């Protein structure tokens, strides 16, 4: 009989398992669709194009699978509100030690990859064997990773294993952001003011103030990237973001179209997606209003990369993973 997860409401747990999440207590791993495309079609994800990661050697994970302070309209994950669960936050689980969480994540990923051994002739032995030894972990699958109280230690454990870390945060827990040093730190910025934040992310006024506080410390971090998911006719006027972009003074910005997939289809429509050429034009429209300019794009993912033209460190988008 499959192990039950008492910290997660049964209805939510069953949906996550149906969606092929591997779950161990409060942590989860799911094979990224781009890893599958890398195996079967020899295609690479936008992180490979922008930053140089090996798509087939990347883990998509989270140490806090259902815990998040927000319920964003565009999120493709199942949200409590989708199931009629009114409380946005569940009781905190009994958090496991970071060494255990790292082991759980690696073991869950290994279980998934092993399932592809039957088509190793199609994948290629070398690529398959490389996939069994991951080099990158995206701590971003679901939930808010900074709510896991040992996220700093978890990142350091992966780094000691020579595994790079890409952490995506909503920026609400400023004190946690101050402590962590992943290979690349993402902060989602999907609204330009409090009213739009409440509409899009369903957060509180205090959450928004915390996000602004986090913007003010990002310049002092290592590699940083803001991520804005734009929804047609809702938050696609990036001129309203220009002041916040410059305020954060991060290295890069990723602007991504909302994609009508997963549970977001219950909240938004196909017409809310932005065509890739329109997305490029939207991004170029702020080049004379901010310190950022378009340097790359990935049409299949509908994402555009902007770089900071005033960055004194002149950080190259491509990461030297061999010398981390």
N, C-alpha and C positions, 0 to 999 in steps of 0.2 A: 504494500500500500504506500502511495506517495506521501512523503512527509508534509504535514500541515504547517501553515505559518500563522500562529495565533495573533501576531501583531497586525496582520493585514485583514481587513474585512473579507469574508469569504467570497462575496460577490465580486469584489475587485480583484482578489487573488485569482479566481477562476478565469476572469477575462485576461489577465496578464499571462497566465499559463497558456491559454488558447492562442494568444498572440506570440507564443514561442519565447517568452521570457524564461530564463533560468533564474530561479529565486532561491536564495539561501538566507534565511532570517530577514534582515532588512536590506540586503544587497541583491543586485540583479545584474545579469548580463544578457544581451541579445545580439545575435549576429547582425551586423550592419548589412543592409542590402548591397552596399558597394563591395563588401568582401565577397559576397556571392557572385557579383558581376565580375570581380577580379578573377575568381576561380573559373567561371563558366564562359566569360566573354572577353577576358583579358583587358578589362577596363579599369580605370583608376578614378578615385574620388577627387573632389575639389581640394581636399587637404593635401593630396599628393601633388596636384598641379600648383597650388599656391605655396606650400611649405616643404614639399619633398618627402613626406612620409611614405612608407610602403603600405598601400591599402590592405593587402592580404595579411599584414602582420599587426593589425590594429584591433584592439578590444574596445567594444562599446559597453560601458558599465556605469553603475551607480552604487554608492553605499547607502542611499536613502531613497528607495524606489518609489514610495508614495508620499513622502513628506516634503511639502513645499508650501510657502506662504502665499503663493499666487495661484490663480486659475485662469491662465491666459486664453483668450478667445481662439488664437491660432494654434494652440498646442495640439499635436496629433495624438498625444497620449490620452488614455481614459482619465477623466477627472472625477472627483467625488460628485460634483454637480451634475455630471452626465448620468449618474446613477440615482439621483435624487437624494444623495447624502449631503446634508446641509452644512455640516461642520467642515471647514476648509483644512483643518489640521487634525490629525489623529494623535492619540496619546503617544508620546515618544516611546520607542521600543527599548528593550534592554540592549544597548549598543555593545557590539563585540569589539574586542581589542583590534587595533589596526593590522597586526600581523595575521590575525585570523581572517579579517576581511580581505586582505591582499591574497591570501591563500584561497579563499572562497572564490574570488573573482577569477583567478588563474585557473582553478579547477573547473569552474563552470564554462569558461571559454574553451578549455581543453575538451570537455564533453561535447560541445557543439562542433568543434573542428574535427573530432574523431568521427563524427557522423558522415563526413565527406570522404573518408578513406576508401569507401566503396567505389568512388569515381576518380581515384588517384590517377588513372591513366589519362583521363580527360583534363584534369587539373595540371598534371605534371608533377613528378616526384619531388623535384627541387622546390617548387612553389609550395606544395603541400607541407613539406618538412619545415620550411621557413615559417609557415603559418602556425605550426605547433610551438614555435619559439617567438612569441610576440615581442615587438620592440616599441609599441606605442599603446597607450591606454587613454581613451577619451572618457573622462569622468563627467558624463553629461546625459546619460541615457534617459533618465526620468527623475523627478523629484529635484530637490535643491541640495547639491552635494555638501555645501558648507554647513548644513544642519547636522551632518555627522560630526560629532564632537572631536574626533581624532583625524580630521581630514589632513592636517599638516603632516602628522606622522605617516599617514597612508601614502601621501605623495612622496615623502622621503624614502619609504620602503621600496616603492617602484623605481625611484632613481638609483638606489643602491643595486637594484637588479638590472640596471642599464636599460630601463624602460622609460621612455619619455611620457610626459603627462600633459594632456590638454584638458583643463578644467573650465567648465562653463557655469557661471553663477548669475543669479538675478541681482546680486549686489546689495542685498538687504542687510546682511550681517557684516558690516564694515570692519568690525574688530577681527573677524576671522580672515577677511580678505587681506588685512594688514599683515597677518602672520604667514600666509601660505606663499610658496614660491614654485609653482608648477613650471614646466617647460614653456607653456603659453597659457596665459590667463585670459579667458573670455569673460566679458560682462555683457549681459543682455540689456539693451536700452531700446525699448519698443514704444515709448511714449515721450512726449516733449514737455508735458506739464501734468499737474495733478489731475485735472478732469480727464484728460486722455488716458492717463495711467489707470484711473479707476475704471474707465470704460473697457480698456483693452486687457488689462492684467488683473482686474478685480482686487487690487491691493488697497492698503490703507494710507492715510495721509502720513503716518509715521514711517511706513515702508518707503514712501516716495522721498521723504526727507533723508532717510538712510541711504537711498540710492544716490542722491545728490552728494552726500558726504563721501560715498565711495568713489564717485567720479573725481573728487578732489585729491584722492591719494594714489590714483592709478599711475600718475606720472613718475612716482617713486618706485614702482614695481619693475619687474624684469620685462619680458616680452608680453605686451598687452594688446588686446583687440576688443573693440566694441562690436556687438552684433545687433543689428536692427532687422527684425522681420517686418516687412511692409505689407499692408493689406490695402487693396485698391479703394480709394476714396475715404479711407479711415486715417491712416498715418503715413501716406505716401508723399507728403510734401516735406522733403528733407530739409528745406530751408528753415523749418521750425526746429530742426535738430542741430543746426550748425553751431549755435552758441554752446550747446552742451558738448558737442564733439570737441570743440576747441578747448573747452574747460577741462575735459579729461586728458587731452593731449597724449592719447595712447599712440602706439606705433602703427596700428592698422584698424580699419573698420571693415566689417563684412556686412553688406546689405543684401538681404535675401528676400525673395518673394514668398509670401504665404503660399503653401502648397495644400491643396484640398485633398488631404489623405487622413486616414485613421479616424479618430473620434471628432476631429475638427469639422468633419463633414456634417455633424449634427448642429454645428454653431455657425458655420460660414458656407459659402457657395463657390462653385467653380468660377463664377464671374469675379470673385474677390481676389483671384490670382492675377499677378502682373506678368505680362509677356516679357521675355528676356530683353528684347531690344528697348522696350519702354523702361525696363529697370535700369539699363545702362544710361539712358538719357536722364532719368531721375537722379542718378548718382553724379553724372557730369554737371548737372544743373547747380550743384552746390560747390563746385570747384572754385568759383570766384567768391563764395560766401564763407568758406572755411579754409583750414590749412591742409585739407586732404584732396588728393587727386586719384582718379581711377588708374590702376596699374594692371589689373587682370580681371578675368571673369570666367565663369564655368556655366555654359548654357544648360547642360543637362540638370544641374542643381539650381538653376536660376539664382545665382549668387555673384556678386561683384565685390572685388577687393579694392579698397582705397588705402593709400599710404600717406603718412604724415610728412608733408614737405618741409616742416620746420624742425624735424627730429634731429637733434644734434648728434645722436648716436648712429643715425643712418643705418638702422637695422635692416639686414637683407631678409626678405620674406622666406627664402630657403634656409632651413635650419641645418646646421652641421651636427647631425645626430651622432656621428662617430666620436665627437669630442665634447659631449655634454658633461 
